[in-house]
Amino acid sequence: MRQRVVRVALTAALVAVVLLAVPLALAIRSSLYADQRDTLERAALSGAVRVSPDYTTGDPVELPAPPAGGRLGLYDTHLRLRAGSGPGTGDAAVRRAFGATVVRGHSGGDLTVTVPVSHAEQVIGVVRASSPTDAVRDRVLAVWAVLACACALALTVAVLVARRQARVLAAPLEDLSRHSRAVTAGDLSARATPSSIAEIDQVARSHNEMLYSLTELLRHERDFTDNASHQLRTPLTGLQLTLEGGLAQDDDALLRPALEEALATTRRLHGTVEEVLRLSRSPGLPGTRAPSVTVARLLAETEEHWHGLFARDGRRLLCTSGDTPDDARVPGAPVAEILGILLDNARVHGRGTVRLTVRDLGDALAFDVADEGAIGTPRPFERGHTGDGEGEGIGLALARDLTVTLGGRLSLTGRHPTTFTVLVPVRQDENGGGPPVTGPDGRR
């Protein structure tokens, strides 16, 4: 920002200096040469006034002093030097002056001015004044040097002023950038300070207002999360205790399976609530820790829960782990929740046999959930989008967010048949206490 302001100011100053200095330099050069010719002409006229017509008969001529560094001479009609200093024989300028005109010109590296001397309407001689061109050129160069120094001084002042203005302009923007980075790092109390520039102040005010609104929104969401946590956990815990007490006291062989299934359902519901609340407290933060389980146990529990649901619909569920290592571990509750969403999506919107396949990718596992149907919506993960009657809403978006918190990735890898793939970093430790391994997409 500062360098841009300095460059713009310096460019503008340079253009202004060039547009002013070049014509001024040319005008100075023309003026100095014109002044020197005027000086020579005055000297020649002064000498012509002092020439007496009797000089042709030998009367001595007293010419005035020549210009500084120059020469002044009188020439007769035969182009001979009769008085003063100058070339012994008159040059072209002298010959032209016998035409009764004042002649300005150059001769042999000199500026010359020749003035005719008249008597009785006849030209009886010519006074020639001259000075070296180098002397005028040296004066021009000296003035140009002063002009160049003035231009350099002007550019230096322009740079200094531009640097100061750049600091004044950039300081509030840099402060706003620092506050924005602080907000990005999680400090929602950071506020941009006012400055002396109205336009930047307007941006800072808008930034602070936006941040205030965002803070209020987050506060309301946190309050809702805490309220939901309290209001959902308490009745679920009470329901689990009631079912466990009923199982401990009831020996009815017909009622016991129903109670066991109800208890398992409440436990799964409790786990679902915990995962949703965990996600709401740490949105977009990959690598969130959760207790790990082996892939074999995860597949067994998943098949046990979903097999009956698919069977009631007359469909099959096939779960295979292939060559997945026995010690490969994944976060149990989050992955189970993700697979549950994908299997429910396949049960409700898919067709035919559903296959859950686990593939070993080295430092990650790929969970493929495929059915024999076709997906029509172009944006299956867009929250609340139902396109073409498919009904994909919150579930797939929630599954994608849960996958991100694990450092993994959920993607649609096939449209016909419909196939969703979940990439999850594996854990090789026993208790899941170590850091997650980097996944194939470079995320943790």
KEBADREN-184574 format. One line per 4 residues: for each residue x, y, z of C-alpha. Coordinates in Angstrom, 1 decimal. Example, Ala and Ser with C-alpha at 12.3 -4.5 7.8 and 13.67 -1.06 7.14 Angstrom:
BEGIN
12.3:-4.5:7.8 ~ 13.7:-1.1:7.1
END
This chain:
BEGIN
0.0:0.0:0.0 ~ 2.7:2.5:1.0 ~ 4.9:1.7:-2.0 ~ 1.9:2.1:-4.4
1.1:5.5:-3.0 ~ 4.7:6.6:-3.3 ~ 5.0:5.3:-6.8 ~ 1.8:7.1:-7.9
2.9:10.4:-6.3 ~ 6.4:10.1:-7.7 ~ 5.0:9.4:-11.2 ~ 2.7:12.4:-11.0
5.5:14.6:-9.8 ~ 7.9:13.4:-12.5 ~ 5.3:14.0:-15.3 ~ 4.7:17.5:-13.9
8.4:18.3:-13.7 ~ 9.1:17.0:-17.2 ~ 6.1:19.0:-18.7 ~ 7.4:22.1:-16.9
11.1:21.7:-17.1 ~ 11.6:20.8:-20.7 ~ 9.7:23.9:-22.2 ~ 11.4:26.1:-19.5
14.8:24.8:-20.5 ~ 14.2:25.5:-24.1 ~ 12.9:29.0:-23.3 ~ 15.9:29.7:-21.2
18.3:28.6:-24.0 ~ 16.4:30.8:-26.5 ~ 16.4:33.8:-24.1 ~ 20.1:33.6:-23.4
21.0:33.5:-27.0 ~ 18.6:36.4:-27.8 ~ 20.1:38.4:-24.9 ~ 23.6:37.9:-26.2
22.6:39.0:-29.7 ~ 20.9:42.0:-28.3 ~ 24.1:42.9:-26.4 ~ 26.2:42.5:-29.6
23.7:44.6:-31.5 ~ 23.8:47.4:-29.0 ~ 27.6:47.3:-29.1 ~ 27.7:47.4:-32.9
25.1:50.3:-33.0 ~ 27.2:52.2:-30.5 ~ 30.3:51.7:-32.6 ~ 28.5:52.8:-35.8
27.4:56.1:-34.2 ~ 31.1:56.9:-33.4 ~ 32.4:56.3:-36.9 ~ 33.1:59.5:-38.8
32.8:59.7:-42.6 ~ 36.4:61.0:-42.6 ~ 37.8:57.6:-41.6 ~ 38.1:56.8:-45.3
40.7:59.6:-45.6 ~ 42.7:58.3:-42.7 ~ 41.0:60.0:-39.8 ~ 41.4:57.6:-36.8
38.3:55.8:-35.4 ~ 37.6:55.3:-31.7 ~ 35.3:52.4:-31.2 ~ 33.7:51.7:-27.8
34.9:48.7:-25.7 ~ 33.7:45.4:-27.2 ~ 31.3:43.1:-25.2 ~ 32.9:41.0:-22.5
34.8:38.2:-24.2 ~ 33.9:39.5:-27.6 ~ 35.3:41.6:-30.5 ~ 34.2:44.8:-32.2
35.6:46.0:-35.6 ~ 35.0:48.4:-38.4 ~ 35.2:47.3:-42.1 ~ 35.5:49.5:-45.1
33.8:49.0:-48.5 ~ 36.7:46.8:-49.5 ~ 36.0:44.4:-46.5 ~ 39.2:45.4:-44.8
39.4:45.7:-41.1 ~ 40.1:49.4:-40.4 ~ 39.7:49.6:-36.6 ~ 38.9:47.4:-33.6
39.3:43.6:-33.6 ~ 38.0:40.8:-35.7 ~ 38.9:38.9:-38.8 ~ 41.3:40.7:-41.2
38.8:40.4:-44.1 ~ 35.1:40.8:-43.7 ~ 33.0:37.6:-43.8 ~ 29.6:36.9:-45.4
27.8:38.8:-42.6 ~ 29.8:41.9:-43.3 ~ 29.1:41.6:-47.1 ~ 25.4:41.2:-46.4
25.4:44.3:-44.1 ~ 26.4:46.5:-47.1 ~ 22.8:46.0:-48.2 ~ 21.9:48.5:-45.5
20.5:45.9:-43.1 ~ 21.4:44.7:-39.7 ~ 22.5:41.1:-40.0 ~ 22.5:38.5:-37.1
24.2:35.2:-37.6 ~ 27.0:32.7:-36.9 ~ 30.5:32.8:-38.3 ~ 33.4:30.5:-37.4
31.9:29.5:-34.0 ~ 30.9:33.0:-33.1 ~ 27.6:34.9:-32.7 ~ 27.8:37.9:-35.0
25.9:41.1:-35.5 ~ 26.8:43.5:-38.3 ~ 25.5:47.1:-38.6 ~ 26.0:49.3:-41.7
27.5:52.8:-41.3 ~ 25.7:55.2:-43.7 ~ 26.5:58.7:-44.9 ~ 24.6:60.7:-47.5
22.4:57.7:-48.1 ~ 25.4:55.5:-48.9 ~ 27.0:52.7:-46.8 ~ 30.6:53.7:-46.2
31.4:50.9:-43.7 ~ 30.2:48.1:-41.5 ~ 30.7:47.6:-37.7 ~ 30.9:43.9:-36.8
30.4:42.7:-33.1 ~ 31.0:39.1:-32.2 ~ 31.3:36.8:-29.2 ~ 32.2:33.1:-28.9
29.2:30.7:-29.0 ~ 30.8:28.6:-26.3 ~ 30.4:31.3:-23.7 ~ 26.7:31.4:-24.3
26.5:27.6:-24.3 ~ 28.3:27.5:-21.0 ~ 25.8:29.9:-19.5 ~ 22.9:27.8:-20.9
24.4:24.7:-19.4 ~ 24.9:26.4:-16.0 ~ 21.3:27.5:-15.9 ~ 20.2:24.0:-17.0
22.2:22.5:-14.2 ~ 20.5:24.8:-11.7 ~ 17.1:23.9:-13.2 ~ 18.0:20.2:-13.0
18.9:20.6:-9.3 ~ 15.6:22.4:-8.7 ~ 13.8:19.5:-10.4 ~ 15.7:17.0:-8.3
14.9:18.9:-5.2 ~ 11.2:19.0:-6.2 ~ 11.2:15.3:-6.8 ~ 12.9:14.7:-3.4
10.3:16.8:-1.7 ~ 7.6:15.0:-3.6 ~ 8.9:11.6:-2.4 ~ 9.1:12.8:1.2
5.6:14.2:1.1 ~ 4.4:11.0:-0.7 ~ 6.0:8.8:2.0 ~ 4.4:10.8:4.7
1.0:10.7:3.0 ~ 1.4:7.0:2.4 ~ 2.0:6.4:6.1 ~ -1.1:8.5:6.9
-3.2:6.5:4.4 ~ -1.8:3.1:5.1 ~ -1.7:3.2:8.9 ~ -5.5:2.9:9.4
-5.7:0.2:6.7 ~ -2.9:-1.7:8.3 ~ -4.6:-1.4:11.7 ~ -7.9:-2.6:10.1
-5.9:-5.6:8.6 ~ -4.4:-6.4:12.1 ~ -7.9:-6.4:13.6 ~ -9.2:-8.6:10.8
-6.5:-11.1:11.4 ~ -7.2:-11.0:15.2 ~ -10.9:-11.7:14.4 ~ -9.8:-14.6:12.1
-7.7:-16.0:15.0 ~ -10.8:-16.0:17.2 ~ -10.6:-12.7:19.1 ~ -14.1:-11.3:18.5
-13.5:-8.4:20.9 ~ -11.1:-6.7:18.5 ~ -12.4:-3.4:17.1 ~ -11.0:-1.1:14.4
-10.0:2.3:15.8 ~ -11.1:5.6:14.1 ~ -8.7:7.5:11.9 ~ -8.5:11.0:10.3
-9.6:9.7:6.9 ~ -13.4:9.7:6.4 ~ -13.5:6.9:3.8 ~ -11.4:4.6:5.9
-13.4:5.5:8.9 ~ -16.6:4.4:7.1 ~ -15.0:1.0:6.3 ~ -13.9:0.7:9.9
-17.4:1.5:11.2 ~ -18.9:-1.0:8.8 ~ -16.3:-3.6:9.9 ~ -17.1:-3.0:13.6
-20.9:-3.1:13.0 ~ -20.5:-6.4:11.1 ~ -18.3:-7.8:13.8 ~ -20.9:-6.8:16.5
-23.7:-8.5:14.5 ~ -21.5:-11.6:14.1 ~ -20.7:-11.6:17.8 ~ -24.4:-11.4:18.7
-25.2:-14.1:16.3 ~ -22.6:-16.4:17.7 ~ -23.7:-15.6:21.2 ~ -27.2:-16.6:20.4
-26.0:-19.8:18.8 ~ -23.9:-20.6:21.8 ~ -26.9:-19.9:24.1 ~ -29.0:-22.2:21.9
-26.4:-24.9:22.0 ~ -26.2:-24.8:25.8 ~ -29.9:-24.8:26.1 ~ -30.3:-27.7:23.7
-27.5:-29.5:25.6 ~ -29.3:-29.1:28.9 ~ -32.8:-29.8:27.6 ~ -31.9:-32.9:25.5
-29.4:-34.6:27.7 ~ -31.5:-34.5:30.9 ~ -34.6:-36.3:29.5 ~ -32.4:-38.8:27.5
-30.5:-39.7:30.6 ~ -33.7:-40.1:32.5 ~ -35.2:-42.3:29.8 ~ -32.1:-44.5:29.7
-32.2:-44.9:33.5 ~ -35.9:-45.8:33.3 ~ -35.3:-48.4:30.6 ~ -32.3:-49.9:32.4
-34.4:-50.1:35.6 ~ -37.2:-51.8:33.6 ~ -34.8:-54.4:32.2 ~ -33.4:-55.1:35.7
-36.9:-55.7:37.1 ~ -38.9:-57.2:34.2 ~ -38.6:-60.9:33.4 ~ -41.2:-60.9:30.6
-39.5:-62.7:27.7 ~ -41.7:-60.8:25.2 ~ -41.2:-57.4:26.6 ~ -37.5:-57.7:27.2
-36.4:-57.5:23.5 ~ -38.5:-54.4:23.0 ~ -36.9:-52.7:26.0 ~ -33.4:-53.7:24.9
-34.1:-52.2:21.5 ~ -35.6:-49.1:23.0 ~ -32.5:-48.7:25.2 ~ -30.1:-49.2:22.3
-32.1:-46.5:20.3 ~ -31.9:-44.0:23.2 ~ -28.1:-44.7:23.5 ~ -27.7:-44.0:19.8
-29.8:-40.9:20.0 ~ -27.7:-39.8:22.9 ~ -24.6:-40.3:20.8 ~ -26.1:-38.4:17.9
-27.0:-35.5:20.2 ~ -23.4:-35.5:21.5 ~ -21.9:-35.4:18.0 ~ -24.2:-32.6:16.9
-23.4:-30.6:20.0 ~ -19.7:-31.3:19.6 ~ -19.8:-30.1:16.0 ~ -21.7:-26.9:17.0
-19.0:-26.1:19.6 ~ -16.1:-26.6:17.2 ~ -17.3:-25.8:13.6 ~ -14.7:-26.1:10.9
-11.9:-27.2:13.3 ~ -10.4:-30.4:11.9 ~ -8.7:-33.0:14.1 ~ -11.3:-32.9:16.9
-10.6:-35.9:19.1 ~ -13.2:-38.7:19.7 ~ -12.8:-42.2:21.2 ~ -11.5:-44.6:18.5
-12.7:-48.1:17.6 ~ -11.5:-50.8:15.2 ~ -13.0:-50.9:11.8 ~ -14.3:-54.5:12.4
-16.2:-53.4:15.4 ~ -17.6:-50.4:13.7 ~ -18.8:-52.5:10.7 ~ -20.4:-55.1:13.0
-22.3:-52.5:15.0 ~ -23.4:-50.7:11.8 ~ -24.6:-53.9:10.2 ~ -26.4:-55.0:13.4
-28.3:-51.7:13.5 ~ -29.1:-51.2:9.9 ~ -29.6:-54.8:8.7 ~ -33.2:-55.1:10.1
-34.2:-51.7:8.7 ~ -33.2:-52.7:5.1 ~ -34.7:-56.1:5.6 ~ -38.1:-54.7:6.4
-38.0:-52.8:3.1 ~ -37.0:-56.0:1.3 ~ -33.5:-54.8:0.5 ~ -30.0:-56.1:1.4
-27.1:-54.5:3.2 ~ -23.6:-55.9:2.5 ~ -20.7:-54.7:4.7 ~ -17.1:-55.8:3.7
-13.8:-54.6:5.1 ~ -11.5:-56.2:2.4 ~ -7.8:-56.2:3.4 ~ -8.2:-53.5:6.1
-5.7:-54.1:8.9 ~ -7.1:-55.4:12.2 ~ -5.5:-52.6:14.2 ~ -6.8:-49.8:12.0
-8.8:-47.5:14.2 ~ -11.1:-44.6:13.4 ~ -13.1:-42.2:15.6 ~ -16.1:-44.4:16.6
-19.0:-42.1:17.2 ~ -18.4:-39.5:14.4 ~ -17.8:-42.1:11.7 ~ -20.8:-44.2:12.9
-22.9:-41.0:12.6 ~ -21.6:-40.2:9.1 ~ -22.2:-43.8:7.9 ~ -25.7:-43.7:9.5
-26.6:-40.6:7.5 ~ -25.3:-42.1:4.3 ~ -27.1:-45.4:4.9 ~ -30.3:-43.7:5.8
-30.0:-41.6:2.6 ~ -29.5:-44.8:0.6 ~ -32.5:-46.4:2.3 ~ -34.8:-43.5:1.7
-33.7:-42.3:-1.7 ~ -31.8:-45.2:-3.1 ~ -32.8:-48.6:-4.6 ~ -31.7:-52.2:-4.5
-28.8:-53.6:-2.5 ~ -26.7:-51.2:-0.5 ~ -23.0:-51.9:-0.1 ~ -20.7:-50.5:2.6
-17.1:-51.2:1.6 ~ -13.9:-50.2:3.4 ~ -10.7:-49.8:1.4 ~ -7.2:-49.4:2.8
-5.3:-46.4:1.4 ~ -2.3:-46.6:3.7 ~ -2.7:-43.6:6.0 ~ -6.4:-43.3:5.5
-9.5:-45.5:5.0 ~ -12.1:-45.0:2.4 ~ -15.7:-45.9:3.3 ~ -17.8:-46.4:0.1
-21.6:-46.4:0.5 ~ -23.3:-47.4:-2.8 ~ -26.8:-48.4:-3.9 ~ -28.3:-49.2:-7.2
-30.1:-46.0:-7.7 ~ -29.1:-42.7:-9.4 ~ -28.8:-39.2:-7.9 ~ -30.3:-36.4:-9.9
-29.4:-33.3:-7.9 ~ -26.3:-31.4:-9.0 ~ -25.6:-30.2:-5.4 ~ -26.2:-33.0:-3.0
-24.3:-31.4:-0.1 ~ -26.0:-28.0:-0.2 ~ -27.9:-27.6:3.0 ~ -31.7:-27.6:2.5
-31.4:-28.3:-1.3 ~ -33.8:-30.9:-2.6 ~ -33.3:-30.8:-6.3 ~ -35.3:-33.1:-8.6
-37.3:-34.5:-5.7 ~ -34.3:-36.3:-4.3 ~ -34.8:-34.7:-0.9 ~ -31.2:-34.2:0.1
-31.4:-31.7:2.9 ~ -29.5:-31.3:6.2 ~ -28.3:-34.9:6.5 ~ -25.6:-34.9:3.8
-24.5:-31.4:4.8 ~ -24.2:-32.6:8.4 ~ -22.2:-35.6:7.3 ~ -19.8:-33.5:5.3
-19.3:-31.1:8.3 ~ -18.7:-34.1:10.6 ~ -16.1:-35.5:8.2 ~ -14.3:-32.2:8.1
-13.9:-32.1:11.9 ~ -12.1:-35.5:11.6 ~ -9.7:-34.1:9.1 ~ -11.3:-36.2:6.3
-13.3:-35.6:3.2 ~ -16.8:-36.7:2.0 ~ -17.5:-36.6:-1.7 ~ -19.9:-38.0:-4.3
-17.8:-40.4:-6.4 ~ -20.6:-41.9:-8.5 ~ -24.0:-40.8:-9.8 ~ -25.2:-44.1:-11.4
-25.1:-46.1:-9.2 ~ -25.0:-43.5:-6.4 ~ -21.8:-43.8:-4.5 ~ -20.6:-41.7:-1.6
-17.0:-42.0:-0.3 ~ -15.7:-41.0:3.1 ~ -12.0:-40.6:3.6 ~ -11.0:-40.9:7.2
-7.4:-40.7:8.6 ~ -6.6:-43.9:10.5 ~ -5.1:-44.4:14.0 ~ -2.6:-47.1:14.8
-2.6:-46.5:18.5 ~ -4.6:-48.6:21.0 ~ -6.4:-45.9:22.9 ~ -6.8:-43.2:20.2
-4.7:-40.8:22.2 ~ -2.1:-40.1:19.5 ~ -2.4:-37.4:16.8 ~ -4.3:-38.3:13.6
-2.3:-39.3:10.6 ~ -2.4:-36.9:7.7 ~ -5.0:-37.9:5.2 ~ -4.5:-38.3:1.4
-5.8:-34.8:0.8 ~ -3.1:-33.3:3.0 ~ -5.5:-32.3:5.8 ~ -5.3:-33.3:9.4
END
